[in-house]
Amino acid sequence: MNQPAPQLTASLHTFTQLLPSSRRGARLARLLTVSQLQSWDAPQNLTERAEIVIAELARTPYSTDACPVTACG
């Protein structure tokens, strides 16, 4: 009855880059996110969804001069 709970192994990858809050920064955020996720062999559908989310987040104006972009996979 006292069986140990199954252990799940998950690898956590983190990538952080500070980019300017501009159109160029938004484009770089998308490109860097896709490139990094592909280098981690993330599934294509995850990469596409992440690109859409990052594009929306990067378009949102920030009150500071730069916005941090973090991709986890």
C-alpha positions as CSV (number, residue, x, y, z in Angstrom):
1,M,0.0,0.0,0.0
2,N,2.8,2.4,0.6
3,Q,4.1,2.7,-2.9
4,P,6.5,5.6,-3.7
5,A,5.1,8.3,-6.0
6,P,6.6,8.1,-9.5
7,Q,9.3,10.6,-10.1
8,L,9.1,12.7,-13.2
9,T,12.3,14.0,-14.7
10,A,12.1,17.3,-16.6
11,S,14.9,19.4,-17.9
12,L,14.6,23.1,-17.5
13,H,16.3,25.4,-20.0
14,T,16.5,29.1,-19.4
15,F,17.5,31.9,-21.8
16,T,17.4,35.6,-20.9
17,Q,18.3,38.5,-23.1
18,L,17.8,42.2,-22.5
19,L,16.4,43.9,-25.6
20,P,15.3,47.5,-26.5
21,S,11.6,48.2,-26.4
22,S,11.3,49.0,-30.1
23,R,10.1,47.3,-33.3
24,R,13.7,46.0,-33.8
25,G,13.7,44.6,-30.2
26,A,10.4,42.9,-30.8
27,R,11.7,41.3,-34.0
28,L,14.9,40.2,-32.3
29,A,12.8,38.7,-29.4
30,R,10.8,36.6,-31.8
31,L,13.9,35.5,-33.7
32,L,15.9,34.7,-30.6
33,T,13.0,32.7,-29.1
34,V,12.5,30.6,-32.1
35,S,16.2,30.0,-32.6
36,Q,16.7,29.0,-28.9
37,L,13.7,26.7,-28.8
38,Q,14.8,25.0,-32.0
39,S,18.3,24.5,-30.5
40,W,16.6,22.7,-27.6
41,D,14.8,20.5,-30.0
42,A,11.4,21.8,-28.9
43,P,8.4,20.5,-30.8
44,Q,7.4,22.7,-33.8
45,N,3.9,23.5,-32.5
46,L,5.4,24.7,-29.2
47,T,7.9,26.9,-31.1
48,E,5.1,28.4,-33.2
49,R,2.9,29.1,-30.2
50,A,5.9,30.6,-28.3
51,E,6.7,32.9,-31.3
52,I,3.1,34.2,-31.2
53,V,3.2,34.8,-27.5
54,I,6.6,36.6,-27.6
55,A,5.4,38.7,-30.5
56,E,2.4,39.9,-28.5
57,L,4.4,40.5,-25.4
58,A,7.1,42.4,-27.3
59,R,4.6,44.6,-28.9
60,T,3.2,45.8,-25.6
61,P,4.8,49.1,-24.7
62,Y,7.0,49.1,-21.6
63,S,7.7,52.0,-19.2
64,T,11.4,51.2,-19.2
65,D,14.0,51.4,-22.0
66,A,14.5,47.7,-22.2
67,C,12.4,44.6,-21.7
68,P,13.7,41.2,-20.5
69,V,12.8,38.2,-22.7
70,T,12.9,34.8,-21.1
71,A,12.2,31.6,-23.0
72,C,11.8,28.3,-21.1
73,G,11.5,25.0,-22.7
